[in-house]
Amino acid sequence: MKLPASVKNNLLLKITSVNSLAVLLKMLVTFVTQKVIAVVLGPSGVAQIGNFKNLLPMVESLSTVGVFNGVVKYVAEHKETPNELQKLFSTAFVFLIFGSLLVCLLLFFGAPYLNDWVFGNNYDFVFVFRVLAIATPFIALSSLLNAVINGLSKYKVFLKISIYVSVFTAILVIILVYVNALDGALFAMAIAPVFHLLFFGYLYLKVLKPYLNFKQLSFQIPYANQLVVYIIMAFLSIVLSGFVDIKLRTFLIQEIDVVDAGNWTGMTNISNQYFTLVSAVFSLYVLPKFATIKTSTQFRLEVLTIYKTLLPLFFIGCVLVYVCREWIILIVQSPEFLGMKPLFKWQLLGDFVKIASLIIAYQFLAKGLLKEFVITEIISLVLFYGLSVTFINDLGAEGIVLAHFIRYVLYYFIVVFALRKHLFGDRELPE
């Protein structure tokens, strides 16, 4: 049967279908990695790796000074004007140099303090932070190049690179887990970004060469004012969010035990895997698309289109994950993690509402709505932390996933209210 032209030419469907195949492969690779980690290290090791994983996005965001989403937006707007792209990339590159240098110094010299904050006084992983310090410039440059590729909507290249990176990281982590247990896993996660850029840098250069002249990079920042908004947004959404997750995991260990913390980390690991099915769509399609929308009618229609495309697929996936939750635990983790079963219900419900919320909330990033973003993000984080701490004593890890669900139900209505002028009526929207 011949598909209608509207379906064949739908970029969102193309990205979703190609992304789905890529995500399935990445999920398979990640599941194998998580299985090895779970069997070798148990819940305690999984909990400690969870804290370190929360640190990595913070390092990435701070080392690029949080310009990722700003670069995606302005690349999408100026992909046909090379001079503007050059100015944008020069600005972002200057920020990257200063940001990565600062983070590198903080990680290297502050390693003992960071070790106590992330892992506690009973663990000595100072060397991991110093390795991560060396990797920081590589993390920052990879993030910046990914932002440009996302803004250009070169989704096939982005997905190809992400698959290569996932496979390489998995091999490295699995080998070093068997060689040196938890120390080996953390070392692999810290050093992997160096090899990513060295091995796959040619793919970035091949795609970006027609758009950017790397020889003409200047130490000027003509886009500084435009990117400041996104720096503040990234600090709130990534750095503070990671901080809250680490604090909650530490609180759970102290108030209940490390097994509950390991179960929650295992649950979030599974959640993160099926969440990647749509996360690439946000940066490859949603953000660039929203950046070019001019009226509230166009925005409303685009939100409905995305809802009709993504939400049914995500809902079906959530149902399948819930039905197969025990098999998933045994396949991806180990029998030690069967205590995760009660967590699935609230985690999956929360994730579904989260997707619905974030689709609309990406308008904050697309239009640089700093005030609205800051207010809604702070409310969201305060709700999550406050509700989690309240529920943990009575419900343990299940209290955190219940807080996760309530947080995003409330966040959805808060976002709709904040963007009511964008969602309803027919008016011109800000650039």
Backbone hydrogen bonds, N-H to C=O, Kabsch-Sander energy under -0.5 kcal/mol:
donor,donor_aa,acceptor,acceptor_aa,energy
7,V,4,P,-0.8
8,K,4,P,-2.4
9,N,5,A,-2.5
10,N,7,V,-1.2
11,L,9,N,-0.8
14,K,10,N,-2.1
15,I,11,L,-2.9
16,T,12,L,-2.6
17,S,13,L,-2.9
18,V,14,K,-2.6
19,N,15,I,-2.9
20,S,16,T,-2.2
21,L,17,S,-1.5
22,A,18,V,-2.0
23,V,19,N,-3.3
24,L,20,S,-2.4
25,L,21,L,-1.8
26,K,22,A,-2.6
27,M,23,V,-3.5
28,L,24,L,-2.1
29,V,25,L,-2.2
30,T,26,K,-2.9
31,F,27,M,-3.1
32,V,28,L,-1.9
33,T,29,V,-2.0
34,Q,30,T,-3.1
35,K,31,F,-2.4
36,V,32,V,-2.1
37,I,33,T,-2.5
38,A,34,Q,-3.0
39,V,35,K,-2.5
40,V,36,V,-2.6
41,L,37,I,-2.9
42,G,37,I,-0.7
42,G,38,A,-1.5
45,G,41,L,-1.1
46,V,42,G,-2.2
47,A,43,P,-2.3
48,Q,44,S,-1.9
49,I,45,G,-2.4
50,G,46,V,-2.0
51,N,47,A,-1.7
52,F,48,Q,-1.8
53,K,49,I,-2.7
54,N,50,G,-1.8
55,L,51,N,-1.1
56,L,52,F,-1.4
58,M,54,N,-0.7
59,V,55,L,-2.2
60,E,56,L,-2.5
61,S,57,P,-2.6
62,L,58,M,-2.6
63,S,59,V,-2.4
64,T,60,E,-1.2
65,V,62,L,-1.0
66,G,61,S,-2.7
67,V,64,T,-1.1
71,V,67,V,-2.7
72,V,68,F,-2.2
73,K,69,N,-2.2
74,Y,70,G,-2.4
75,V,71,V,-2.4
76,A,72,V,-2.0
77,E,73,K,-1.5
78,H,74,Y,-1.9
79,K,75,V,-0.6
81,T,78,H,-2.0
84,E,81,T,-0.7
85,L,81,T,-1.8
86,Q,82,P,-2.4
87,K,83,N,-2.0
88,L,84,E,-2.6
89,F,85,L,-2.9
90,S,86,Q,-2.3
91,T,87,K,-2.2
92,A,88,L,-2.6
93,F,89,F,-2.4
94,V,90,S,-2.1
95,F,91,T,-2.2
96,L,92,A,-2.4
97,I,93,F,-2.2
98,F,94,V,-2.0
99,G,95,F,-3.0
100,S,63,S,-0.7
100,S,96,L,-3.0
101,L,97,I,-1.8
102,L,98,F,-2.1
103,V,99,G,-2.5
104,C,100,S,-2.5
105,L,101,L,-2.1
106,L,102,L,-2.3
107,L,103,V,-2.8
108,F,104,C,-2.3
109,F,105,L,-2.5
110,G,106,L,-1.8
111,A,108,F,-0.5
114,L,110,G,-2.6
115,N,111,A,-2.6
116,D,112,P,-1.6
117,W,113,Y,-1.9
118,V,114,L,-2.9
119,F,115,N,-2.6
120,G,115,N,-1.0
123,Y,120,G,-1.3
125,F,123,Y,-0.5
128,V,125,F,-1.0
129,F,125,F,-1.0
130,R,126,V,-1.4
131,V,127,F,-2.0
132,L,128,V,-2.4
133,A,129,F,-1.7
134,I,130,R,-1.4
135,A,131,V,-1.6
136,T,132,L,-1.0
136,T,133,A,-0.5
138,F,135,A,-0.6
139,I,135,A,-2.1
140,A,136,T,-2.6
141,L,137,P,-2.3
142,S,138,F,-2.2
143,S,139,I,-2.1
144,L,140,A,-2.2
145,L,141,L,-2.4
146,N,142,S,-2.3
147,A,143,S,-2.0
148,V,144,L,-1.8
149,I,145,L,-2.1
150,N,146,N,-2.5
151,G,147,A,-2.4
152,L,148,V,-1.8
153,S,150,N,-1.4
154,K,149,I,-2.2
155,Y,153,S,-2.0
158,F,154,K,-2.3
159,L,155,Y,-2.5
160,K,156,K,-2.1
161,I,157,V,-2.6
162,S,158,F,-2.3
163,I,159,L,-2.1
164,Y,160,K,-2.3
165,V,161,I,-2.7
166,S,162,S,-2.2
167,V,163,I,-2.6
168,F,164,Y,-2.5
169,T,165,V,-2.7
170,A,166,S,-2.4
171,I,167,V,-2.3
172,L,168,F,-2.3
173,V,169,T,-3.0
174,I,170,A,-2.8
175,I,171,I,-2.2
176,L,172,L,-2.2
177,V,173,V,-2.4
178,Y,174,I,-1.8
179,V,175,I,-1.7
180,N,176,L,-2.9
181,A,177,V,-2.1
183,D,180,N,-0.8
184,G,180,N,-1.5
185,A,181,A,-2.1
186,L,182,L,-2.4
187,F,183,D,-2.2
188,A,184,G,-2.4
189,M,185,A,-2.1
190,A,186,L,-1.9
191,I,187,F,-2.4
192,A,188,A,-1.9
194,V,191,I,-1.4
195,F,191,I,-0.9
196,H,192,A,-2.1
197,L,193,P,-1.9
198,L,194,V,-1.9
199,F,195,F,-2.8
200,F,196,H,-2.5
201,G,197,L,-1.3
203,L,200,F,-1.1
204,Y,200,F,-1.1
205,L,201,G,-2.3
206,K,202,Y,-2.2
207,V,203,L,-1.6
208,L,204,Y,-2.6
209,K,205,L,-1.8
211,Y,208,L,-1.5
212,L,208,L,-2.6
214,F,212,L,-0.8
216,Q,213,N,-1.5
217,L,214,F,-1.1
220,Q,218,S,-1.3
224,A,221,I,-1.6
227,L,223,Y,-2.0
228,V,224,A,-1.5
229,V,225,N,-0.6
231,I,227,L,-1.7
232,I,228,V,-2.0
233,M,229,V,-1.9
234,A,230,Y,-2.5
235,F,231,I,-2.0
236,L,232,I,-1.8
237,S,233,M,-2.8
238,I,234,A,-2.5
239,V,234,A,-1.3
240,L,235,F,-2.3
241,S,236,L,-0.6
242,G,238,I,-2.4
243,F,239,V,-2.2
244,V,240,L,-2.5
245,D,241,S,-2.2
246,I,242,G,-2.2
247,K,243,F,-2.4
248,L,244,V,-2.6
249,R,245,D,-2.4
250,T,246,I,-2.3
251,F,247,K,-2.5
252,L,248,L,-2.6
253,I,249,R,-2.1
254,Q,250,T,-2.2
255,E,251,F,-2.8
256,I,252,L,-2.4
257,D,252,L,-0.6
261,A,257,D,-1.5
262,G,258,V,-2.4
263,N,259,V,-2.5
264,W,260,D,-2.5
265,T,261,A,-2.3
266,G,262,G,-2.6
267,M,263,N,-2.3
268,T,264,W,-2.5
269,N,265,T,-2.2
270,I,266,G,-1.9
271,S,267,M,-2.5
272,N,268,T,-2.7
273,Q,269,N,-1.4
274,Y,270,I,-1.8
275,F,271,S,-1.9
276,T,272,N,-1.1
276,T,273,Q,-0.5
277,L,274,Y,-0.9
278,V,275,F,-1.6
279,S,275,F,-1.7
280,A,276,T,-1.0
282,F,278,V,-1.5
283,S,279,S,-1.3
284,L,280,A,-2.8
285,Y,281,V,-2.4
286,V,281,V,-2.2
287,L,282,F,-3.1
289,K,285,Y,-2.5
290,F,286,V,-3.0
291,A,287,L,-2.0
292,T,288,P,-0.7
292,T,289,K,-1.1
293,I,289,K,-0.5
293,I,290,F,-1.0
296,S,427,R,-2.4
299,F,295,T,-2.0
300,R,296,S,-2.7
301,L,297,T,-2.4
302,E,298,Q,-2.2
303,V,299,F,-2.5
304,L,300,R,-2.1
305,T,301,L,-2.1
306,I,302,E,-2.4
307,Y,303,V,-2.7
308,K,304,L,-2.6
309,T,305,T,-1.5
310,L,306,I,-3.2
311,L,306,I,-0.5
311,L,307,Y,-1.4
314,F,310,L,-2.7
315,F,311,L,-2.7
316,I,312,P,-2.3
317,G,313,L,-2.1
318,C,314,F,-2.4
319,V,315,F,-2.4
320,L,316,I,-2.3
321,V,317,G,-2.3
322,Y,318,C,-2.5
323,V,319,V,-2.6
324,C,320,L,-2.1
325,R,322,Y,-1.3
328,I,324,C,-2.7
329,I,325,R,-2.4
330,L,326,E,-2.3
331,I,327,W,-2.7
332,V,328,I,-3.3
333,Q,328,I,-0.6
333,Q,329,I,-2.3
337,F,334,S,-2.5
338,L,335,P,-1.6
340,M,337,F,-2.3
341,K,338,L,-1.6
343,L,340,M,-2.3
344,F,340,M,-0.7
344,F,341,K,-1.1
346,W,342,P,-0.5
347,Q,343,L,-2.0
348,L,344,F,-2.9
349,L,345,K,-2.1
350,G,346,W,-2.4
351,D,347,Q,-2.4
352,F,348,L,-2.2
353,V,349,L,-2.0
354,K,350,G,-2.3
355,I,351,D,-2.3
356,A,352,F,-1.9
357,S,353,V,-2.2
358,L,354,K,-3.0
359,I,355,I,-2.1
360,I,356,A,-0.9
361,A,357,S,-2.8
362,Y,358,L,-1.8
363,Q,360,I,-2.0
364,F,361,A,-1.9
365,L,361,A,-0.6
366,A,362,Y,-2.6
367,K,363,Q,-2.2
368,G,364,F,-0.5
368,G,365,L,-0.5
369,L,364,F,-2.2
370,L,368,G,-1.8
373,F,369,L,-2.2
374,V,370,L,-2.9
375,I,371,K,-2.3
376,T,372,E,-2.3
377,E,373,F,-2.7
378,I,374,V,-2.3
379,I,375,I,-2.2
380,S,376,T,-2.2
381,L,377,E,-2.5
382,V,378,I,-2.6
383,L,379,I,-2.5
384,F,380,S,-2.3
385,Y,381,L,-2.6
386,G,382,V,-2.7
387,L,383,L,-2.7
388,S,384,F,-2.1
389,V,385,Y,-2.5
390,T,386,G,-1.8
391,F,387,L,-2.3
392,I,388,S,-2.4
393,N,389,V,-0.7
394,D,391,F,-0.6
395,L,391,F,-2.9
396,G,392,I,-2.8
398,E,395,L,-1.3
399,G,396,G,-1.3
400,I,396,G,-0.6
400,I,397,A,-0.8
401,V,397,A,-1.4
402,L,398,E,-2.0
403,A,399,G,-2.0
404,H,400,I,-2.1
405,F,401,V,-1.8
406,I,402,L,-2.4
407,R,403,A,-2.7
408,Y,404,H,-1.7
409,V,405,F,-1.8
410,L,406,I,-2.3
411,Y,407,R,-2.5
412,Y,408,Y,-2.0
413,F,409,V,-1.3
414,I,410,L,-2.0
415,V,411,Y,-2.7
416,V,412,Y,-2.4
417,F,413,F,-2.1
418,A,414,I,-2.4
419,L,415,V,-2.1
420,R,417,F,-1.3
422,H,419,L,-1.1
423,L,419,L,-2.0
424,F,420,R,-2.1
429,L,294,K,-3.5
